[in-house]
Amino acid sequence: MARYQVILAYDGAHFMGSQRQANSRTVQGELEKALHKLGWSDRSVLIAGRTDAGVHASGQVAAFDLEWSHADDDLVRALNANLPADLAVREAHVVAADFHPRFDALSRRYCYRLFSHPVRDPLREKTAWRTWPAVDGALLAQAASLLIGTHDFAAFGSPTGPKGTTVRTVMKAGWRPVEEDKWQFEIQADAFLYRMVRRLVFIQAAVAQGRVSAQVVAQSLAGPAGVPAGELPAGLAPAHGLTLVEVTY
Amino acid sequence: MARYQVILAYDGAHFMGSQRQANSRTVQGELEKALHKLGWSDRSVLIAGRTDAGVHASGQVAAFDLEWSHADDDLVRALNANLPADLAVREAHVVAADFHPRFDALSRRYCYRLFSHPVRDPLREKTAWRTWPAVDGALLAQAASLLIGTHDFAAFGSPTGPKGTTVRTVMKAGWRPVEEDKWQFEIQADAFLYRMVRRLVFIQAAVAQGRVSAQVVAQSLAGPAGVPAGELPAGLAPAHGLTLVEVTY
């Protein structure tokens, strides 16, 4: 018996999120079904980051204890043979018996893609948010730079942990052009509040469309006392633009 | 009444190709249904390029005659309001009354994406072919360069037109890296044989994996007499990696 860490990739379109729920198709539920076929019989696997319905992953991390007498690559193959087409195990490694993918994580990295166009685009909208009017690249960069550092993100999400703090440290945040009128946001932080990335993308797009001033964002990062709630528009960027890229330990 | 040219984009995953067929969901069928709601009553729209089930498009072209008293952008909006989420009209323009999207086309441009990895990857496999072992970039480039020019492509597809010739002129063909271990092929030609792009990609991947020599490809381009059929492996790259990008007039 050993504890295994696996890296998961999934197309989130047809999952009701990462965490197991009764009567819903979830990443955790599908992984546990595949593990049962390999003789696993624990109550549940551990998962690093909760992703909402529709959110994708290229580097989600899960862990479980398994009696497995073959090579790691064979475990990857055996699991993938039992997983649906929209979920795959990319890697498997033996880790310390007390490894916990969520509590041991040092940072999470997400990316979010958006493009600006007045007309819808079925191919690009599979994994990117179409938003209009056009976003200004310099304003996106300015908004992202405000996020870097340790701030109180209470205006941008709800706490998930028992401690209830809304202070998070963002190590990296920035936008880069990926093709004509399309932008990719990357953000790495020690941890994220619930829906924080989608909320941050929504607000940055509002800044880059001239609807919100960067100053209001800067004030909001001072915590609940910073800015009257009414000045920061409500809203979330849609789930299908978001991908969990990496969890570091 | 005027003839309109429209640029279509679609995610091909849930279409049985571009051409109308009885009892199948097709691009042409869905466009005609949307047009009927705007008062169009002709027998069929004209479409530039036939795409197979699963093949995507960002620049497919269709044409039809319509009585429309509003602006072109209003026609785009009215059609998109009646089209399913995986099909959109990107642009609409009035053209000459005798414009034909297929017979007037000067060239077609396709792109094909592949990536090399031993393990499947649900997100990337939506629009790219996973092939393994790894492809060699220099061999891909060498294979693509052979295609440029006027050749008899009989070994790479079947004729679709009434003339039955298998000679085609390729203006551009080349591969570029798009991200780690991922490649994008672009090819532009006056016209393509049936399934020619997928066949060319399959053979080039075989060259880049060291399974077929570039010399065999060069000989095959001399036409049916060039190479014994047995030396060129049978097979097609899968439809989901292919996108019709542009038709020029």
HADDOCK unambig.tbl for C-alpha pairs under 7 A between the chains (distance, minus, plus):
assign (segid A and resid 9 and name CA) (segid B and resid 121 and name CA) 6.35 0.50 0.50
assign (segid A and resid 9 and name CA) (segid B and resid 122 and name CA) 6.51 0.50 0.50
assign (segid A and resid 10 and name CA) (segid B and resid 122 and name CA) 5.45 0.50 0.50
assign (segid A and resid 10 and name CA) (segid B and resid 123 and name CA) 6.02 0.50 0.50
assign (segid A and resid 11 and name CA) (segid B and resid 122 and name CA) 5.69 0.50 0.50
assign (segid A and resid 11 and name CA) (segid B and resid 123 and name CA) 5.06 0.50 0.50
assign (segid A and resid 85 and name CA) (segid B and resid 122 and name CA) 6.48 0.50 0.50
assign (segid A and resid 86 and name CA) (segid B and resid 122 and name CA) 4.88 0.50 0.50
assign (segid A and resid 87 and name CA) (segid B and resid 122 and name CA) 5.96 0.50 0.50
assign (segid A and resid 88 and name CA) (segid B and resid 120 and name CA) 6.44 0.50 0.50
assign (segid A and resid 88 and name CA) (segid B and resid 121 and name CA) 6.19 0.50 0.50
assign (segid A and resid 88 and name CA) (segid B and resid 122 and name CA) 6.55 0.50 0.50
assign (segid A and resid 90 and name CA) (segid B and resid 119 and name CA) 6.04 0.50 0.50
assign (segid A and resid 119 and name CA) (segid B and resid 90 and name CA) 6.05 0.50 0.50
assign (segid A and resid 120 and name CA) (segid B and resid 88 and name CA) 6.44 0.50 0.50
assign (segid A and resid 121 and name CA) (segid B and resid 9 and name CA) 6.36 0.50 0.50
assign (segid A and resid 121 and name CA) (segid B and resid 88 and name CA) 6.20 0.50 0.50
assign (segid A and resid 122 and name CA) (segid B and resid 9 and name CA) 6.53 0.50 0.50
assign (segid A and resid 122 and name CA) (segid B and resid 10 and name CA) 5.45 0.50 0.50
assign (segid A and resid 122 and name CA) (segid B and resid 11 and name CA) 5.70 0.50 0.50
assign (segid A and resid 122 and name CA) (segid B and resid 85 and name CA) 6.48 0.50 0.50
assign (segid A and resid 122 and name CA) (segid B and resid 86 and name CA) 4.87 0.50 0.50
assign (segid A and resid 122 and name CA) (segid B and resid 87 and name CA) 5.97 0.50 0.50
assign (segid A and resid 122 and name CA) (segid B and resid 88 and name CA) 6.57 0.50 0.50
assign (segid A and resid 123 and name CA) (segid B and resid 10 and name CA) 6.02 0.50 0.50
assign (segid A and resid 123 and name CA) (segid B and resid 11 and name CA) 5.07 0.50 0.50
